[in-house]
């Protein structure tokens, strides 16, 4: 399998996995305070990731600059992002709205990467980014009126800033560090930061009802999804690697119907379609596509197969 099919498969996997974090997080904070849950998530994930890195003899960074960069990514991508997300959910912000902000991050990443990392998207990819954002907004537009408290929304913005900042730092310098070692260091940093926050506010309580969601947050998200995310950032521009996030809000809104008992809106379905178009445009080759190639890119697989016979 070539690199491009692997990248498409990785993003297809990332959409439901990343979306599940908002759903599972909402379920978990119903039983355990957000900061306490995060402390256990980061601490256990760090121990598991360290064991994996040591067992596989992953090389550890020795240069001070590389270590500092991993610490910064840990502060942003692991601590700031997830503290913001979980406190937003705890303060009543709907999972779909929190996912909305995360879904807008690829456009912010692409804009900042243009200036900071000298990464440039083609005009078609910029149009795709705009369509993706439109799909994101449409997917959860009905939830905007019930966004929760102003403090909760502020926490959601902190989570967005952590995701965007951590992605840019990881993309600019993270490729030089083995991802197993990098994730271990970043999780350790997050655990150290979150521990006093939890201790002085909520303690380290953990209910039995939160154990199953916690296990998925540890193994599915903090280890599996993060490692796959790092691989995407190693192989694509920042705006392309994060384009799967355009699909996350609509997926979260749809998944919230059976799991969280939230109503399904037509906007979520239409928004998912727009976001899918945007993602495919962002992942188009920068050189541009002919009219026939664009038709083949957006055609249904079945029609493609019939047309090729």
C-alpha positions, 0 to 999 in steps of 0.5 A: 500500500502506497503512502497516500492510501495509508494517509487516507486510511489513517484519517478515516480511522481518526474521525470516529476515534477523535469524535469518540473523545467528546462523547466519552468525555461527556459520559465520564464527567457525569461521574468524575470531576474533569481534572481528576479524570484527566490526572488519571488519564495522563498518569496511566497513559504515561506509564503505559507509553513509557513501558512501550517505549522502553520495551521497544527500545525507542531512542530518547532525545538528548539535545536540550532543544528537542526536550524543551520542544517536547515539553512545550508540546506536552503543555499545549497539546496534552495539558491545555487542550484537554484541560480546556475540553474537559472543563468546558464539558463539565461546565455544560458546554455541549459536546458538539460545540466543543467539537465545533471549535476543534473542527475549525482548528485545521483552518487556523493551523493552515493560516498560521503554518503559512506564516510560521512554517512556510507551508502553503496550500493551493487555492483549491485547498483553501476553498476546501478549508472554507467549505469544511469550516462551513460544514462544521458550523452547520453541523452544530448550529442548533447547539450554539444557543445552548452553549453553556456558561461563559466560563465553559466557553472560555475553557473551550477556547483554551482547548482550541488554542492548545490544539492549534499551538501544539500541532504547530510545534509538533509539526515544526520540530517533533519529527526529529524525536521518536514518537513513542518517546515524544508521547511519553514525555508529553504525557508526563508533562501533562500529568505534572501540570494537571496534578496540582490543579486537580489536588487543589480543586477537585481531588483525585477521586475516581468513580467506578462508573468512569473506569470504562470511559477512562480506559478508552480515553487512555488506550484509544485516545492518549496512546492510539489516536495521538500516535497516529496523529503524530504520524500524519504530521510527519507525512503531511503539511499541518493543514492537510494532516488536521483536515480530518477534524472538519468531519469530527463535529458532525460525527460527534453530533450524529453519534450523540443521538443514541449515546447521549440522547441528543436530537439529530438535526438535518444540519448535522447531516448536511454539515457532514456532507459539506465537511467531507467535500472540504476534506477531499479538496484539502487533500487534493494534490497541490498541482491541481486536478483536471475536470475528469479527475475531479469528477472521479474524486467526488464520484461514488465508488460504485459508479467509478467501478462501473465506469472502469469496466 
